[in-house]
Amino acid sequence: MLRTEQLSLARQIDLVFKELQEELSGLSSGTLFVQIRNNVIGKFGIRHNPLAGRSGTFAADQEGLNTVQQSSFRLMALESLKYKRRWTHGEISYEFAVRQGMVVVDATLESNYNMANLMIRYPRNVQSDKPDQFYG
């Protein structure tokens, strides 16, 4: 059996889009996010843009992303992975919207680091130009 950590990040993104296909078909805008730890996607999903309510009811969203728009979105998401450098923990957010029949995507790549891991790698007794002189 193949485990998630054995799949490339690009293949994992493919799986995310496959899983969210039905949900994307009902949305014309929102933010798709993937949370990454050790280059493995854990949590993922869509933050829907606010629903517009009037007179006590919510209006149904216009048509969502069609097959061609979803394919274009997926390709842009895969292309954005080329801009991920060195980091293994973080989140990628894809803000998307349909404009004049085309899907527009803004990608935000967020790296996360843990100071506790650095303290293991760089113990306090290592002297490097007296960094503690500024911090007490």
Secondary structure by P-SEA (a helix, b strand, c coil): ccccccccaaaaaaaaaaaaaaaaaaccbbbbbbbbccccccbbbbbccbbbbcccccccccccccaaaaaaaaaaaaaacccccccccbbbbbbbbbcccbbbbbbbbbbbbbaaaaaaaccccccccccccccc
